[in-house]
Amino acid sequence: MLVVSSLLAPVHASAEDVPGAPDVLVLSTKIQAGTAPPLQLTRLTPRGEATVVLDALPTGSYHLDAHQATGRWLLTFGELSEGDPLTIAGEAVSNDVTNTLVLGEGDKVVATTQGDRTCTRNKKVCFEQGRGFTPDGAYVFVESMRSTWSTWGRWTFGARPKRVEVVDKKLGAGLAVSPDGKTAAYVAKDGIHVTAWPAQPASAKKKAPKLKATKKAVANPVVLMSELWPIGDRVYYLRREPVEQKLGWYEAYDAGDRKTITLLQAPTEFPMGYDTPVRSTGPRRTAVFTADVGFERRDLYEVAEDGDAPVRLAGDVRQLLDVSDDGRYALLTRRKDPAKGNTIDNPELLVIYDLVDRRDVKVLDVRGTGTVIEGAHFVAAAGGS
């Protein structure tokens, strides 16, 4: 199933070119008074040229994931009980019982399929979200989430995607996998567990291995306020002190020396950690993360994978969305006027930030007034160019 893409006039962008930067795939909402906010999936070049991949997407639950090297992507969609279906090339591809998976590559849709058949909304809400691709892009992992359990499925990427469960309900909640696909970390009653993530076979015909539990936790943060982010030998997270929960610390458990390292005390009280990722810079061997300093405002930090002294790089960040595979560029969002906050006339902008030179090198105004960025990832240029 293909989608005819349309080339738009360049979005507002700074004039400077960004050498070696990949394209950006962005899911955005445009808030408009009195109407349901239309969503759009768009591919942007670093020069600001925009190609619409999917347009006029209905209101519902969405999650975007992508594999940078291949340009492959996954969009999950949950239709509202009285909402409109997801329509692609004039055909309704969703229903209000199961979630819908849209697999794409470049500007084209490769396949659409119903998600996990056990993740339905018949009695209780169940969502699905992409949890990353295998390093070669051949498989994509999808988490099925209810209020009391989560499982992970491994889907083949292709015209006829197939699902195999690789993580059961005992281990699915709070699970995370390192960017290199070698380490898994999950949360149990006794704390954080770290183990090897099973290597996936090259052929989908071979049996997919399941994640196995470990016997003992390596760390117990008591009040864990974030997802886990395994990178290299470390697992990063945010914890709060257990009494008033006013103070917080950004920490890392290091499997090499079996110690917990405090990287930074949270700059503000009652810091929020969910939806605050820690991203690897790959060959540069650092990790970048953000820390709360106010409503919708965060500072950007970078720390060496074996270090304990984060460096503040930038302020007024709303979201840290991705880092390029070479570790050079971070994909951020920022309000047009950070001090003004969340208003319709203060759109959220995409920012390509140079982690080496420590400066913004491109600011992309995706859709103008009312824009909210729901998700974005670096992807290879369409057609490999």
Secondary structure as UniProt FT lines:
FT   STRAND          6..7
FT   TURN            19..20
FT   STRAND          23..30
FT   TURN            33..34
FT   STRAND          39..44
FT   TURN            46..47
FT   STRAND          50..57
FT   STRAND          60..67
FT   TURN            68..71
FT   STRAND          72..79
FT   TURN            81..82
FT   STRAND          87..88
FT   TURN            89..90
FT   STRAND          91..92
FT   STRAND          100..105
FT   TURN            106..107
FT   STRAND          108..114
FT   TURN            117..118
FT   STRAND          127..133
FT   TURN            135..136
FT   STRAND          139..145
FT   STRAND          150..156
FT   STRAND          163..167
FT   TURN            169..171
FT   TURN            173..174
FT   STRAND          176..177
FT   TURN            179..180
FT   STRAND          183..188
FT   TURN            189..190
FT   STRAND          191..196
FT   TURN            204..205
FT   STRAND          223..224
FT   STRAND          229..231
FT   TURN            232..233
FT   STRAND          234..240
FT   TURN            242..244
FT   STRAND          248..254
FT   TURN            255..258
FT   STRAND          259..265
FT   TURN            274..275
FT   STRAND          278..280
FT   HELIX           282..284
FT   STRAND          286..294
FT   TURN            295..296
FT   STRAND          297..304
FT   TURN            305..306
FT   STRAND          311..317
FT   STRAND          319..323
FT   TURN            325..326
FT   STRAND          329..335
FT   TURN            338..340
FT   TURN            344..345
FT   STRAND          348..354
FT   TURN            355..358
FT   STRAND          359..365
FT   TURN            369..370
FT   STRAND          371..379
FT   HELIX           382..384
//
